[in-house]
Each structure stands twice: as C-alpha cells, then as structure tokens.
Amino acid sequence: MAEYATFVEIDAPPEVVYSHLVSAQGWTAWMGQFAELEAVPGGKFSVDVDGAAVRGTYLEVEPPHRVVVSWGIAGSADLPPASSRVEFILTPVGAGTRLDLRHTDLPPTREAEHARGWTRFLDRLRTAIASNDHSVGGST
C-alpha cells in the first residue's frame, strides 16, 4: 500500500483549522458538496467530493490538535469505504497553524490521484479560512 504526506501553513490558529475538519459547514467550505459528520471516535465521516462518495469514520479526535479518519469511496473495488486512513496534525506556528497530512493504506493506483487532490484541497482550505470570519463550527 502507498502513503502520501504533505503539509501546509495556514494563517489561523489551530482551533479555526480544526473546526474545518469536524463540522459539515467547515468541511464543505473547502472540500465537497455535502458532509455528514459525527466528530467523535467511531462517529460517521461522510463527504461527497467531486462526485465521489467518501465514507468512513472518525478514528481519533483530539481538539484542536489532531483528527484521524478512515477514508474510502462507496462502490470502489480498490478503495472501499474506511479502507485507508487520513491523519491531520495541527501545530501552532506563530499566529498560524502548520497542518501535516498523512494518507496511508492507499492502493498504489490511487496515490497520484490523491496527491493531486490533497494539494488542491489543502490550498482551498487555506483560501476558505483566509476569506471567512472564522465562525465555522462555533469558533470566534
């Protein structure tokens, strides 16, 4: 199985970045057209991204520093629901946050696709946070 890792620096505190990983409003601001999330260990992780039904569960939730979800695509033979793992680690850096992402247990045939996708969507996360009032998920 393949692994993809990257990071991005975001001009917002970890609490704001975290809110975009655990609330439907926050998640859809940067990735997906729909999200149904229960951000507790074992809780539902359901996001529709560019026509793909990404399904899994929250595995670990440590506010506001770490979120781990299982990840897969409904109907996929090589990446079925909950078959891979995505870890987000949020570290304060000055007035902002460094988000480290690690996506593990990817089929090798999906590695390049997910590398392109994560690059695109993490840039969208940075943009979404920069352009909003930081009120997603109840944070102010």
N, C-alpha and C positions, 0 to 999 in steps of 0.2 A: 504494500500500500504506500501511497505517496503522502507527503506532507508539504504544506505551504505555510510560510511565515513571513510577516511583514510588520511594519509599524507606521504610525502617522502621528504627528503632533497637532494638537487641536487647541485653539485659543479659548479655552473654557475650563473651569475646574472639573475634577473627576465626577462630582455629583451631577453636573449637567450632562456630561457624556454618558454616564451610567443611565440616566433617565431615558436616553435614546435607545438603550439596549433592553429595557424592561417594560416599556409601555407601548401599546399599539400606536398611539399618536406619535410617539417619538420614533418608533421603528419605521413607520410608513413615511415619515418626513425625509428619510434618506434611502430606504430600500423597500420596495414592494408596494403593491396596490391595496393589500389587505393584511392585517395581522390580528391574530387572536392569541394573546399571551397570558400565561399564569406564571409570573416570575418567582416561583418557589421551587426547591428541588422536587423533581417529579412532575412539575406543572407543564401544561401544554405550551408548545412552541409551534406555531402555525403561521407561515408567512407566504403570500403569493408574490413571486418575484419574476417579472418578465415572462409570464405565462407558466412558470414552474411552481408547483405546489410543494413548497419546502415544509417538511414535517419532522418533528422531533419532540424533545422535552428539555426543560431546564434541568441540568445536572447539578450545577453548583451556582449559588448566588451569594456573593459577599459584598454588600453595599459599602461604599461605592467603588470598590477596587477590582472586582473580578466577577465575570459571568462566563459560564460554560454551558453550551447547549449541544444536544445531539442534533444531527443535520442529515437530511436525505430528501429525495424527491419522490412524491407519490407516483406510482406507476413505473418507476425506473427499475430495470433489472440490475444495473451495475452500481447504483447509488440509492438503494431503497430508504424509506423513512428511518431516521435515527441510526443510520449505519456509519456515519462519520461524526467527528467531534470538532466544535469550534470553541476556542478559548479566547476571551478578551481580557487583557490585564490592563488596568488603568493606573498610571503612576503620575503623581503630581510633578510637574516640571515648571518651576517659576509660577506664573499665574495661570498656566495651562495644564494640559494633560498629554502624556505620551500613551497612546493606545497600541499595545502589542497584540497582534492577532496570530493565532496558530490554528490551522485547519488540518487535522490529522485523519488518517484512515480513508483517504481519498483513493478511488481507483486511479491507476496511472493514466487512464484515458481521459480523466476529468481534471487532472492537475492544471493544465494550461488554461482551460476554460475558467476554473475557479480563480487562478492567479489574475487573469484579466478582470474578472468580476469583482474580486475584492479590491483591486486597485481602483476601479471605477467607483465602487460604492463607498469606500472609505473617503475618497475625495468628496463624494456627495454628502457624507456625514459631516465632514469639516465645513462644507458650504452651508448645510442646513443649520448647523449650530451657529455659525457666524451671522446668519441672516435672521435668526429668530430672537425672541425676547427672553429666552432661557426659561420659559414657563412650562415646557413639556413635562408631563408626569408630576406636576405639582411643585417643581423646584422654582425658586425665585431668586 
